[in-house]
Amino acid sequence: MSLISAQPALLVLVDGTAYRGWSFGAPGTVVGEVVFNTGMTGYQEVLTDPSYCGQIVTFTYPELGNTGVNPEDEESSRPQVLGAIARNICTRPSNWRSTQSLSDYLKQHHIPGIYGIDTRALTRKLRTVGAMNGGISTEILDPGELLSRVQQAPSMDGLNLVKEVTTPEVYEWSDPTETVWEFSPSLQSPDENQPATPRYTVVAIDFGVKRNILRRLASYGCRVIVVPADTPPEDILKYEPDGIFLSNGPGDPAAVTEGIATAQQLVQSNKPVFGICMGHQILGLSLGAKTFKLKFGHRGLNQPAGLKRQVEITSQNHGFAIDADSLSDGVEITHLNLNDRTVAGLKHKSLPLFSVQYHPEASPGPHDADYLFERFIQEMENSKSKAVSSES
């Protein structure tokens, strides 16, 4: 984009730091929590991930937009971020799958962005001071005036954003792109262009679920019924699910009190439960643990997680974590984030419950942890076998 024709834009952080740059995407003013993502690819998946609701995302990769955007790579029906921050942007994408430029895509969905700033300096500030509220504007170019707007915004601590992204009604998952995303040959259907035949019914509680999670469950032979986050447990159990999935989502997990209460009752049903990201935190909270806000969170595609000399390289996107000291004796830590030793996975010692803080479905990211979906399948199979044995 030519700087001669670009519209000026301003970024101001709540500590008063200001960055002047240029607008891409839609004009306007947005205020939210400013975070950074270190991934070198997958900007469209990041922008459309509901876990980023309420946030302005700084991309540390120096240029965005080279491959444009396309319907297949969306993780939800629209961008979920409040705004985007980039060092440089490409307005003429080169990719056979591209249907429009990144800037036009954001403009279509009324999402402002700012580019031409020192994203390295911004990222170093967020790493040193911590994630903080900030604002992007093409309308307010006076730093003091925009700062006063930023100072009025609520903190992410205690903020329940799940209600902003959860589905308003129950639906059964079917891929809107009609595309099978398959990288697990062992469970692939005979026809490579068709998903596996459903063998299990899974109810997914939608705290802000990514489409690729639902794709992975379907590719492993699950009929997936997605329900709103406030669905009562008795309504969930009416579907007679073989397993229950707790999805990712935005905001403070401790503020999602209805979801925690629902999980507390569902874990008593002896149904296998699998949680990812916020679902991991919700499961932990339902078992009596506590969560806390991380300084700047984990958002990237190369986060090492593991335990006992076994390591996975994982995709992560979260700003809160489970307090390891608050876990009960009945819960075992299965994975740690090896950068800061925070809890990255847990399981119950006697019940079929497990969860991870990271994203085994990737999109974007490595596929090291895809085996967790197979583990969920095995838990459901074991549960069904036990039910048959008890009836006989």
Secondary structure, 3 states (H helix, E strand, C coil): CCCCCCCEEEEEECCCCEEEEEEEECCCEEEEEEEEECCCCCHHHHHCCHHHCCEEEEECCCEECCCCECHHHCCCCCCCCCEEEECEECCCCCCCCCCECHHHHHHHCCCEEEECCCHHHHHHHHHHHCCEEEEEECCCCCHHHHHHHHHCCCCCCCCECHHHHCCCCCEECCCCCCCCCCCCHHHCCCCCCCCCCCCEEEEEEECCCCHHHHHHHHHCCEEEEEEECCCCHHHHHCCCCCEEEECCCCECHHHCHHHHHHHHHHHHHCCCEEEECHHHHHHHHHCCCCEEEEEEEEEEEEEEEEECCEEEEEEEEEEEEECHHHCCCCEEEEEEECCCCCEEEEEECCCCEEEECCECCCCCCCCCCCHHHHHHHHHHHHHHHHHHHHHC
